[in-house]
Amino acid sequence: MTRPVPQPPQQRLFSRRRVERTALALIGLGLLMMAQPFFMVLFTYSLLVTLIGTVGFALSNYLPE
């Protein structure tokens, strides 16, 4: 008799680690967009990007590991 070969665990699209990292990257990007003095369009969307990152980070607590 042969043993079945164990399969690697499947990667989830919305795993907690991936969503947390993406949300933290968005928060950092939003802060950089807010602090730069050169392009008004980046400053205009910086609060939106930061808020999306913050909401994503808060919602990541409800995702499975």
N, CA, C and O atoms as a Tripos MOL2 file, in Angstrom:
@<TRIPOS>MOLECULE
protein
  260   259    65     0     0
PROTEIN
NO_CHARGES

@<TRIPOS>ATOM
      1 N           0.8380   -1.1900    0.0000 N.3       1 MET1
      2 CA          0.0000    0.0000    0.0000 C.3       1 MET1
      3 C           0.8780    1.2470    0.0000 C.2       1 MET1
      4 O           1.9350    1.2850    0.6300 O.2       1 MET1
      5 N           0.4300    2.2300   -0.6980 N.am      2 THR2
      6 CA          1.1760    3.4850   -0.7560 C.3       2 THR2
      7 C           0.4200    4.5640   -0.0070 C.2       2 THR2
      8 O          -0.8100    4.5660    0.0420 O.2       2 THR2
      9 N           1.1610    5.4610    0.5630 N.am      3 ARG3
     10 CA          0.5580    6.5750    1.2850 C.3       3 ARG3
     11 C           0.1840    7.6790    0.3070 C.2       3 ARG3
     12 O           0.8900    7.9080   -0.6750 O.2       3 ARG3
     13 N          -0.9190    8.3610    0.5700 N.am      4 PRO4
     14 CA         -1.2530    9.4940   -0.3020 C.3       4 PRO4
     15 C          -0.2760   10.6480   -0.0520 C.2       4 PRO4
     16 O           0.1750   10.8780    1.0700 O.2       4 PRO4
     17 N           0.0220   11.3410   -1.1020 N.am      5 VAL5
     18 CA          0.9410   12.4730   -1.0170 C.3       5 VAL5
     19 C           0.1840   13.6560   -0.4190 C.2       5 VAL5
     20 O          -0.8720   14.0250   -0.9310 O.2       5 VAL5
     21 N           0.7060   14.2610    0.6630 N.am      6 PRO6
     22 CA         -0.0090   15.4150    1.2440 C.3       6 PRO6
     23 C           0.0350   16.6100    0.3040 C.2       6 PRO6
     24 O           1.0620   16.9020   -0.3090 O.2       6 PRO6
     25 N          -1.0880   17.2880    0.2020 N.am      7 GLN7
     26 CA         -1.2100   18.4540   -0.6550 C.3       7 GLN7
     27 C          -0.8830   19.7150    0.1430 C.2       7 GLN7
     28 O          -1.2550   19.8130    1.3120 O.2       7 GLN7
     29 N          -0.2010   20.6740   -0.4620 N.am      8 PRO8
     30 CA          0.0610   21.9370    0.2530 C.3       8 PRO8
     31 C          -1.2460   22.6820    0.4760 C.2       8 PRO8
     32 O          -2.1740   22.5550   -0.3220 O.2       8 PRO8
     33 N          -1.3300   23.4560    1.5510 N.am      9 PRO9
     34 CA         -2.5640   24.2170    1.7890 C.3       9 PRO9
     35 C          -2.7740   25.2630    0.6970 C.2       9 PRO9
     36 O          -1.8240   25.8700    0.2010 O.2       9 PRO9
     37 N          -4.0240   25.4550    0.3420 N.am     10 GLN10
     38 CA         -4.3370   26.4230   -0.7040 C.3      10 GLN10
     39 C          -4.2550   27.8390   -0.1480 C.2      10 GLN10
     40 O          -4.6220   28.0980    0.9980 O.2      10 GLN10
     41 N          -3.7720   28.7390   -0.9770 N.am     11 GLN11
     42 CA         -3.7030   30.1400   -0.5930 C.3      11 GLN11
     43 C          -5.0810   30.7660   -0.7680 C.2      11 GLN11
     44 O          -5.7040   30.6260   -1.8200 O.2      11 GLN11
     45 N          -5.5450   31.4450    0.2500 N.am     12 ARG12
     46 CA         -6.8110   32.1560    0.1540 C.3      12 ARG12
     47 C          -6.5570   33.5390   -0.4260 C.2      12 ARG12
     48 O          -5.5230   34.1520   -0.1640 O.2      12 ARG12
     49 N          -7.4900   34.0140   -1.2000 N.am     13 LEU13
     50 CA         -7.3510   35.3430   -1.7890 C.3      13 LEU13
     51 C          -7.4240   36.4120   -0.7080 C.2      13 LEU13
     52 O          -6.6960   37.4030   -0.7600 O.2      13 LEU13
     53 N          -8.3000   36.2140    0.2710 N.am     14 PHE14
     54 CA         -8.4800   37.1980    1.3360 C.3      14 PHE14
     55 C          -8.0140   36.6350    2.6680 C.2      14 PHE14
     56 O          -8.7890   36.5890    3.6230 O.2      14 PHE14
     57 N          -6.7740   36.2120    2.7460 N.am     15 SER15
     58 CA         -6.2440   35.7550    4.0290 C.3      15 SER15
     59 C          -5.9110   36.9720    4.8870 C.2      15 SER15
     60 O          -5.6810   38.0670    4.3740 O.2      15 SER15
     61 N          -5.8900   36.7620    6.1870 N.am     16 ARG16
     62 CA         -5.6670   37.8740    7.1080 C.3      16 ARG16
     63 C          -4.3210   38.5440    6.8620 C.2      16 ARG16
     64 O          -4.2350   39.7720    6.8360 O.2      16 ARG16
     65 N          -3.2850   37.7610    6.6850 N.am     17 ARG17
     66 CA         -1.9400   38.3270    6.5040 C.3      17 ARG17
     67 C          -1.8730   39.1900    5.2520 C.2      17 ARG17
     68 O          -1.3040   40.2820    5.2760 O.2      17 ARG17
     69 N          -2.4490   38.7070    4.1640 N.am     18 ARG18
     70 CA         -2.3920   39.4540    2.9020 C.3      18 ARG18
     71 C          -3.1770   40.7610    2.9900 C.2      18 ARG18
     72 O          -2.7230   41.7970    2.5050 O.2      18 ARG18
     73 N          -4.3560   40.7090    3.6090 N.am     19 VAL19
     74 CA         -5.1770   41.9180    3.7260 C.3      19 VAL19
     75 C          -4.5140   42.9210    4.6670 C.2      19 VAL19
     76 O          -4.5310   44.1220    4.3990 O.2      19 VAL19
     77 N          -3.9250   42.4350    5.7770 N.am     20 GLU20
     78 CA         -3.2380   43.3460    6.6990 C.3      20 GLU20
     79 C          -2.0640   44.0440    6.0240 C.2      20 GLU20
     80 O          -1.8870   45.2530    6.1760 O.2      20 GLU20
     81 N          -1.2720   43.2950    5.2850 N.am     21 ARG21
     82 CA         -0.1160   43.8950    4.6080 C.3      21 ARG21
     83 C          -0.5450   44.9180    3.5580 C.2      21 ARG21
     84 O           0.0570   45.9840    3.4330 O.2      21 ARG21
     85 N          -1.5840   44.5820    2.8130 N.am     22 THR22
     86 CA         -2.0860   45.5180    1.8040 C.3      22 THR22
     87 C          -2.6370   46.7800    2.4580 C.2      22 THR22
     88 O          -2.4060   47.8890    1.9780 O.2      22 THR22
     89 N          -3.3700   46.6010    3.5610 N.am     23 ALA23
     90 CA         -3.9410   47.7530    4.2560 C.3      23 ALA23
     91 C          -2.8450   48.6360    4.8300 C.2      23 ALA23
     92 O          -2.9330   49.8610    4.7420 O.2      23 ALA23
     93 N          -1.8140   48.0390    5.4160 N.am     24 LEU24
     94 CA         -0.7110   48.8360    5.9510 C.3      24 LEU24
     95 C           0.0300   49.5700    4.8360 C.2      24 LEU24
     96 O           0.4620   50.7090    5.0170 O.2      24 LEU24
     97 N           0.1740   48.9190    3.6890 N.am     25 ALA25
     98 CA          0.8150   49.5810    2.5510 C.3      25 ALA25
     99 C          -0.0270   50.7690    2.0750 C.2      25 ALA25
    100 O           0.5200   51.8130    1.7190 O.2      25 ALA25
    101 N          -1.3450   50.6150    2.0680 N.am     26 LEU26
    102 CA         -2.2140   51.7240    1.6610 C.3      26 LEU26
    103 C          -2.1500   52.8740    2.6620 C.2      26 LEU26
    104 O          -2.1490   54.0400    2.2680 O.2      26 LEU26
    105 N          -2.0960   52.5550    3.9480 N.am     27 ILE27
    106 CA         -1.9870   53.6120    4.9510 C.3      27 ILE27
    107 C          -0.6760   54.3760    4.7610 C.2      27 ILE27
    108 O          -0.6610   55.6070    4.7830 O.2      27 ILE27
    109 N           0.4170   53.6440    4.5740 N.am     28 GLY28
    110 CA          1.7000   54.3030    4.3540 C.3      28 GLY28
    111 C           1.7160   55.1210    3.0800 C.2      28 GLY28
    112 O           2.2490   56.2310    3.0560 O.2      28 GLY28
    113 N           1.1350   54.5790    2.0210 N.am     29 LEU29
    114 CA          1.0670   55.3170    0.7630 C.3      29 LEU29
    115 C           0.2440   56.5890    0.9160 C.2      29 LEU29
    116 O           0.6170   57.6420    0.3990 O.2      29 LEU29
    117 N          -0.8790   56.4890    1.6280 N.am     30 GLY30
    118 CA         -1.7140   57.6670    1.8540 C.3      30 GLY30
    119 C          -0.9930   58.7440    2.6400 C.2      30 GLY30
    120 O          -1.1400   59.9320    2.3530 O.2      30 GLY30
    121 N          -0.2100   58.3310    3.6400 N.am     31 LEU31
    122 CA          0.5490   59.3120    4.4150 C.3      31 LEU31
    123 C           1.6380   59.9620    3.5710 C.2      31 LEU31
    124 O           1.8800   61.1640    3.6810 O.2      31 LEU31
    125 N           2.2940   59.1690    2.7310 N.am     32 LEU32
    126 CA          3.3010   59.7510    1.8340 C.3      32 LEU32
    127 C           2.6590   60.7100    0.8380 C.2      32 LEU32
    128 O           3.2190   61.7650    0.5390 O.2      32 LEU32
    129 N           1.4880   60.3450    0.3260 N.am     33 MET33
    130 CA          0.7840   61.2260   -0.6000 C.3      33 MET33
    131 C           0.3870   62.5310    0.0850 C.2      33 MET33
    132 O           0.3960   63.5950   -0.5340 O.2      33 MET33
    133 N           0.0380   62.4390    1.3650 N.am     34 MET34
    134 CA         -0.3750   63.6250    2.1030 C.3      34 MET34
    135 C           0.8080   64.5520    2.4060 C.2      34 MET34
    136 O           0.6410   65.7690    2.4790 O.2      34 MET34
    137 N           1.9930   63.9810    2.5810 N.am     35 ALA35
    138 CA          3.1420   64.7750    3.0030 C.3      35 ALA35
    139 C           3.9310   65.3950    1.8500 C.2      35 ALA35
    140 O           4.7380   66.2990    2.0650 O.2      35 ALA35
    141 N           3.7010   64.9160    0.6390 N.am     36 GLN36
    142 CA          4.5000   65.4390   -0.4720 C.3      36 GLN36
    143 C           3.9350   66.7860   -0.9330 C.2      36 GLN36
    144 O           2.7180   66.9740   -0.9430 O.2      36 GLN36
    145 N           4.8040   67.7170   -1.3120 N.am     37 PRO37
    146 CA          4.3340   69.0650   -1.6600 C.3      37 PRO37
    147 C           4.2380   69.3500   -3.1650 C.2      37 PRO37
    148 O           4.0250   70.5020   -3.5450 O.2      37 PRO37
    149 N           4.3870   68.3430   -4.0290 N.am     38 PHE38
    150 CA          4.5650   68.6250   -5.4500 C.3      38 PHE38
    151 C           3.2940   68.4820   -6.2950 C.2      38 PHE38
    152 O           3.0600   69.2940   -7.1900 O.2      38 PHE38
    153 N           2.4800   67.4730   -6.0290 N.am     39 PHE39
    154 CA          1.3350   67.1780   -6.8900 C.3      39 PHE39
    155 C           0.0430   67.2890   -6.0910 C.2      39 PHE39
    156 O          -0.1720   66.5390   -5.1390 O.2      39 PHE39
    157 N          -0.7920   68.2030   -6.4710 N.am     40 MET40
    158 CA         -2.0470   68.4260   -5.7520 C.3      40 MET40
    159 C          -2.9950   67.2400   -5.8830 C.2      40 MET40
    160 O          -3.7600   66.9600   -4.9600 O.2      40 MET40
    161 N          -2.9570   66.5420   -7.0110 N.am     41 VAL41
    162 CA         -3.8670   65.4120   -7.2010 C.3      41 VAL41
    163 C          -3.5330   64.2820   -6.2190 C.2      41 VAL41
    164 O          -4.4360   63.5880   -5.7520 O.2      41 VAL41
    165 N          -2.2730   64.0950   -5.9080 N.am     42 LEU42
    166 CA         -1.9050   63.0860   -4.9060 C.3      42 LEU42
    167 C          -2.4000   63.4910   -3.5300 C.2      42 LEU42
    168 O          -2.9010   62.6590   -2.7730 O.2      42 LEU42
    169 N          -2.2590   64.7740   -3.2050 N.am     43 PHE43
    170 CA         -2.7500   65.2600   -1.9230 C.3      43 PHE43
    171 C          -4.2640   65.1350   -1.8440 C.2      43 PHE43
    172 O          -4.8070   64.8460   -0.7770 O.2      43 PHE43
    173 N          -4.9510   65.3500   -2.9610 N.am     44 THR44
    174 CA         -6.4040   65.2870   -2.9890 C.3      44 THR44
    175 C          -6.9130   63.8940   -2.6310 C.2      44 THR44
    176 O          -7.8990   63.7700   -1.9030 O.2      44 THR44
    177 N          -6.2640   62.8520   -3.1240 N.am     45 TYR45
    178 CA         -6.7230   61.4870   -2.8830 C.3      45 TYR45
    179 C          -6.0440   60.8180   -1.6860 C.2      45 TYR45
    180 O          -6.3110   59.6490   -1.4070 O.2      45 TYR45
    181 N          -5.1790   61.5320   -0.9820 N.am     46 SER46
    182 CA         -4.4320   60.9090    0.1130 C.3      46 SER46
    183 C          -5.3380   60.4950    1.2690 C.2      46 SER46
    184 O          -5.1450   59.4220    1.8420 O.2      46 SER46
    185 N          -6.3020   61.3060    1.6170 N.am     47 LEU47
    186 CA         -7.2040   60.9530    2.7130 C.3      47 LEU47
    187 C          -8.0390   59.7270    2.3510 C.2      47 LEU47
    188 O          -8.2510   58.8560    3.1940 O.2      47 LEU47
    189 N          -8.5060   59.6520    1.1260 N.am     48 LEU48
    190 CA         -9.2870   58.4960    0.6840 C.3      48 LEU48
    191 C          -8.4640   57.2120    0.7510 C.2      48 LEU48
    192 O          -8.9560   56.1840    1.2150 O.2      48 LEU48
    193 N          -7.2310   57.2660    0.2950 N.am     49 VAL49
    194 CA         -6.3580   56.0890    0.3180 C.3      49 VAL49
    195 C          -6.0740   55.6730    1.7570 C.2      49 VAL49
    196 O          -6.0860   54.4830    2.0740 O.2      49 VAL49
    197 N          -5.8190   56.6460    2.6290 N.am     50 THR50
    198 CA         -5.5590   56.3450    4.0320 C.3      50 THR50
    199 C          -6.7940   55.7380    4.7000 C.2      50 THR50
    200 O          -6.6730   54.7900    5.4760 O.2      50 THR50
    201 N          -7.9610   56.2690    4.4110 N.am     51 LEU51
    202 CA         -9.1900   55.7260    5.0020 C.3      51 LEU51
    203 C          -9.4930   54.3220    4.5090 C.2      51 LEU51
    204 O          -9.9450   53.4860    5.2910 O.2      51 LEU51
    205 N          -9.2600   54.0410    3.2400 N.am     52 ILE52
    206 CA         -9.4670   52.6890    2.7170 C.3      52 ILE52
    207 C          -8.5160   51.7070    3.3960 C.2      52 ILE52
    208 O          -8.9080   50.5900    3.7340 O.2      52 ILE52
    209 N          -7.2760   52.1230    3.5920 N.am     53 GLY53
    210 CA         -6.3250   51.2740    4.3000 C.3      53 GLY53
    211 C          -6.7260   51.0310    5.7410 C.2      53 GLY53
    212 O          -6.5790   49.9180    6.2460 O.2      53 GLY53
    213 N          -7.2300   52.0550    6.4060 N.am     54 THR54
    214 CA         -7.6480   51.9150    7.8020 C.3      54 THR54
    215 C          -8.8470   50.9870    7.9310 C.2      54 THR54
    216 O          -8.8760   50.1340    8.8190 O.2      54 THR54
    217 N          -9.8290   51.1390    7.0650 N.am     55 VAL55
    218 CA        -10.9990   50.2580    7.0910 C.3      55 VAL55
    219 C         -10.5890   48.8250    6.7540 C.2      55 VAL55
    220 O         -11.0790   47.8820    7.3760 O.2      55 VAL55
    221 N          -9.7050   48.6530    5.7890 N.am     56 GLY56
    222 CA         -9.2250   47.3150    5.4490 C.3      56 GLY56
    223 C          -8.4910   46.6670    6.6020 C.2      56 GLY56
    224 O          -8.6380   45.4690    6.8410 O.2      56 GLY56
    225 N          -7.6970   47.4520    7.3220 N.am     57 PHE57
    226 CA         -6.9790   46.9020    8.4700 C.3      57 PHE57
    227 C          -7.9480   46.5190    9.5780 C.2      57 PHE57
    228 O          -7.7660   45.4890   10.2270 O.2      57 PHE57
    229 N          -8.9670   47.3240    9.8030 N.am     58 ALA58
    230 CA         -9.9580   47.0060   10.8330 C.3      58 ALA58
    231 C         -10.7560   45.7640   10.4660 C.2      58 ALA58
    232 O         -11.0540   44.9410   11.3320 O.2      58 ALA58
    233 N         -11.1040   45.6200    9.1940 N.am     59 LEU59
    234 CA        -11.8840   44.4580    8.7590 C.3      59 LEU59
    235 C         -11.0410   43.1790    8.6820 C.2      59 LEU59
    236 O         -11.5890   42.0770    8.6950 O.2      59 LEU59
    237 N          -9.7380   43.3150    8.6040 N.am     60 SER60
    238 CA         -8.8900   42.1170    8.5090 C.3      60 SER60
    239 C          -8.9340   41.2750    9.7750 C.2      60 SER60
    240 O          -8.5810   40.0960    9.7410 O.2      60 SER60
    241 N          -9.3590   41.8580   10.8910 N.am     61 ASN61
    242 CA         -9.4790   41.0850   12.1280 C.3      61 ASN61
    243 C         -10.5650   40.0330   12.0500 C.2      61 ASN61
    244 O         -10.5510   39.0780   12.8260 O.2      61 ASN61
    245 N         -11.4980   40.1820   11.1400 N.am     62 TYR62
    246 CA        -12.5970   39.2390   11.0190 C.3      62 TYR62
    247 C         -12.3320   38.1350   10.0020 C.2      62 TYR62
    248 O         -13.1880   37.2750    9.7920 O.2      62 TYR62
    249 N         -11.1800   38.1450    9.3790 N.am     63 LEU63
    250 CA        -10.8320   37.1230    8.3870 C.3      63 LEU63
    251 C         -10.1060   35.9630    9.0700 C.2      63 LEU63
    252 O          -9.4460   36.1550   10.0920 O.2      63 LEU63
    253 N         -10.2290   34.7670    8.5070 N.am     64 PRO64
    254 CA         -9.4940   33.6280    9.0850 C.3      64 PRO64
    255 C          -8.0000   33.7550    8.8250 C.2      64 PRO64
    256 O          -7.5680   34.4630    7.9140 O.2      64 PRO64
    257 N          -7.2230   33.0590    9.6400 N.am     65 GLU65
    258 CA         -5.7650   33.0810    9.4840 C.3      65 GLU65
    259 C          -5.4480   32.5270    8.1470 C.2      65 GLU65
    260 O          -4.2780   32.4400    7.7760 O.2      65 GLU65
@<TRIPOS>BOND
     1     1     2 1
     2     2     3 1
     3     3     4 2
     4     3     5 am
     5     5     6 1
     6     6     7 1
     7     7     8 2
     8     7     9 am
     9     9    10 1
    10    10    11 1
    11    11    12 2
    12    11    13 am
    13    13    14 1
    14    14    15 1
    15    15    16 2
    16    15    17 am
    17    17    18 1
    18    18    19 1
    19    19    20 2
    20    19    21 am
    21    21    22 1
    22    22    23 1
    23    23    24 2
    24    23    25 am
    25    25    26 1
    26    26    27 1
    27    27    28 2
    28    27    29 am
    29    29    30 1
    30    30    31 1
    31    31    32 2
    32    31    33 am
    33    33    34 1
    34    34    35 1
    35    35    36 2
    36    35    37 am
    37    37    38 1
    38    38    39 1
    39    39    40 2
    40    39    41 am
    41    41    42 1
    42    42    43 1
    43    43    44 2
    44    43    45 am
    45    45    46 1
    46    46    47 1
    47    47    48 2
    48    47    49 am
    49    49    50 1
    50    50    51 1
    51    51    52 2
    52    51    53 am
    53    53    54 1
    54    54    55 1
    55    55    56 2
    56    55    57 am
    57    57    58 1
    58    58    59 1
    59    59    60 2
    60    59    61 am
    61    61    62 1
    62    62    63 1
    63    63    64 2
    64    63    65 am
    65    65    66 1
    66    66    67 1
    67    67    68 2
    68    67    69 am
    69    69    70 1
    70    70    71 1
    71    71    72 2
    72    71    73 am
    73    73    74 1
    74    74    75 1
    75    75    76 2
    76    75    77 am
    77    77    78 1
    78    78    79 1
    79    79    80 2
    80    79    81 am
    81    81    82 1
    82    82    83 1
    83    83    84 2
    84    83    85 am
    85    85    86 1
    86    86    87 1
    87    87    88 2
    88    87    89 am
    89    89    90 1
    90    90    91 1
    91    91    92 2
    92    91    93 am
    93    93    94 1
    94    94    95 1
    95    95    96 2
    96    95    97 am
    97    97    98 1
    98    98    99 1
    99    99   100 2
   100    99   101 am
   101   101   102 1
   102   102   103 1
   103   103   104 2
   104   103   105 am
   105   105   106 1
   106   106   107 1
   107   107   108 2
   108   107   109 am
   109   109   110 1
   110   110   111 1
   111   111   112 2
   112   111   113 am
   113   113   114 1
   114   114   115 1
   115   115   116 2
   116   115   117 am
   117   117   118 1
   118   118   119 1
   119   119   120 2
   120   119   121 am
   121   121   122 1
   122   122   123 1
   123   123   124 2
   124   123   125 am
   125   125   126 1
   126   126   127 1
   127   127   128 2
   128   127   129 am
   129   129   130 1
   130   130   131 1
   131   131   132 2
   132   131   133 am
   133   133   134 1
   134   134   135 1
   135   135   136 2
   136   135   137 am
   137   137   138 1
   138   138   139 1
   139   139   140 2
   140   139   141 am
   141   141   142 1
   142   142   143 1
   143   143   144 2
   144   143   145 am
   145   145   146 1
   146   146   147 1
   147   147   148 2
   148   147   149 am
   149   149   150 1
   150   150   151 1
   151   151   152 2
   152   151   153 am
   153   153   154 1
   154   154   155 1
   155   155   156 2
   156   155   157 am
   157   157   158 1
   158   158   159 1
   159   159   160 2
   160   159   161 am
   161   161   162 1
   162   162   163 1
   163   163   164 2
   164   163   165 am
   165   165   166 1
   166   166   167 1
   167   167   168 2
   168   167   169 am
   169   169   170 1
   170   170   171 1
   171   171   172 2
   172   171   173 am
   173   173   174 1
   174   174   175 1
   175   175   176 2
   176   175   177 am
   177   177   178 1
   178   178   179 1
   179   179   180 2
   180   179   181 am
   181   181   182 1
   182   182   183 1
   183   183   184 2
   184   183   185 am
   185   185   186 1
   186   186   187 1
   187   187   188 2
   188   187   189 am
   189   189   190 1
   190   190   191 1
   191   191   192 2
   192   191   193 am
   193   193   194 1
   194   194   195 1
   195   195   196 2
   196   195   197 am
   197   197   198 1
   198   198   199 1
   199   199   200 2
   200   199   201 am
   201   201   202 1
   202   202   203 1
   203   203   204 2
   204   203   205 am
   205   205   206 1
   206   206   207 1
   207   207   208 2
   208   207   209 am
   209   209   210 1
   210   210   211 1
   211   211   212 2
   212   211   213 am
   213   213   214 1
   214   214   215 1
   215   215   216 2
   216   215   217 am
   217   217   218 1
   218   218   219 1
   219   219   220 2
   220   219   221 am
   221   221   222 1
   222   222   223 1
   223   223   224 2
   224   223   225 am
   225   225   226 1
   226   226   227 1
   227   227   228 2
   228   227   229 am
   229   229   230 1
   230   230   231 1
   231   231   232 2
   232   231   233 am
   233   233   234 1
   234   234   235 1
   235   235   236 2
   236   235   237 am
   237   237   238 1
   238   238   239 1
   239   239   240 2
   240   239   241 am
   241   241   242 1
   242   242   243 1
   243   243   244 2
   244   243   245 am
   245   245   246 1
   246   246   247 1
   247   247   248 2
   248   247   249 am
   249   249   250 1
   250   250   251 1
   251   251   252 2
   252   251   253 am
   253   253   254 1
   254   254   255 1
   255   255   256 2
   256   255   257 am
   257   257   258 1
   258   258   259 1
   259   259   260 2
@<TRIPOS>SUBSTRUCTURE
     1 MET1         2 RESIDUE 1 A MET
     2 THR2         6 RESIDUE 1 A THR
     3 ARG3        10 RESIDUE 1 A ARG
     4 PRO4        14 RESIDUE 1 A PRO
     5 VAL5        18 RESIDUE 1 A VAL
     6 PRO6        22 RESIDUE 1 A PRO
     7 GLN7        26 RESIDUE 1 A GLN
     8 PRO8        30 RESIDUE 1 A PRO
     9 PRO9        34 RESIDUE 1 A PRO
    10 GLN10       38 RESIDUE 1 A GLN
    11 GLN11       42 RESIDUE 1 A GLN
    12 ARG12       46 RESIDUE 1 A ARG
    13 LEU13       50 RESIDUE 1 A LEU
    14 PHE14       54 RESIDUE 1 A PHE
    15 SER15       58 RESIDUE 1 A SER
    16 ARG16       62 RESIDUE 1 A ARG
    17 ARG17       66 RESIDUE 1 A ARG
    18 ARG18       70 RESIDUE 1 A ARG
    19 VAL19       74 RESIDUE 1 A VAL
    20 GLU20       78 RESIDUE 1 A GLU
    21 ARG21       82 RESIDUE 1 A ARG
    22 THR22       86 RESIDUE 1 A THR
    23 ALA23       90 RESIDUE 1 A ALA
    24 LEU24       94 RESIDUE 1 A LEU
    25 ALA25       98 RESIDUE 1 A ALA
    26 LEU26      102 RESIDUE 1 A LEU
    27 ILE27      106 RESIDUE 1 A ILE
    28 GLY28      110 RESIDUE 1 A GLY
    29 LEU29      114 RESIDUE 1 A LEU
    30 GLY30      118 RESIDUE 1 A GLY
    31 LEU31      122 RESIDUE 1 A LEU
    32 LEU32      126 RESIDUE 1 A LEU
    33 MET33      130 RESIDUE 1 A MET
    34 MET34      134 RESIDUE 1 A MET
    35 ALA35      138 RESIDUE 1 A ALA
    36 GLN36      142 RESIDUE 1 A GLN
    37 PRO37      146 RESIDUE 1 A PRO
    38 PHE38      150 RESIDUE 1 A PHE
    39 PHE39      154 RESIDUE 1 A PHE
    40 MET40      158 RESIDUE 1 A MET
    41 VAL41      162 RESIDUE 1 A VAL
    42 LEU42      166 RESIDUE 1 A LEU
    43 PHE43      170 RESIDUE 1 A PHE
    44 THR44      174 RESIDUE 1 A THR
    45 TYR45      178 RESIDUE 1 A TYR
    46 SER46      182 RESIDUE 1 A SER
    47 LEU47      186 RESIDUE 1 A LEU
    48 LEU48      190 RESIDUE 1 A LEU
    49 VAL49      194 RESIDUE 1 A VAL
    50 THR50      198 RESIDUE 1 A THR
    51 LEU51      202 RESIDUE 1 A LEU
    52 ILE52      206 RESIDUE 1 A ILE
    53 GLY53      210 RESIDUE 1 A GLY
    54 THR54      214 RESIDUE 1 A THR
    55 VAL55      218 RESIDUE 1 A VAL
    56 GLY56      222 RESIDUE 1 A GLY
    57 PHE57      226 RESIDUE 1 A PHE
    58 ALA58      230 RESIDUE 1 A ALA
    59 LEU59      234 RESIDUE 1 A LEU
    60 SER60      238 RESIDUE 1 A SER
    61 ASN61      242 RESIDUE 1 A ASN
    62 TYR62      246 RESIDUE 1 A TYR
    63 LEU63      250 RESIDUE 1 A LEU
    64 PRO64      254 RESIDUE 1 A PRO
    65 GLU65      258 RESIDUE 1 A GLU
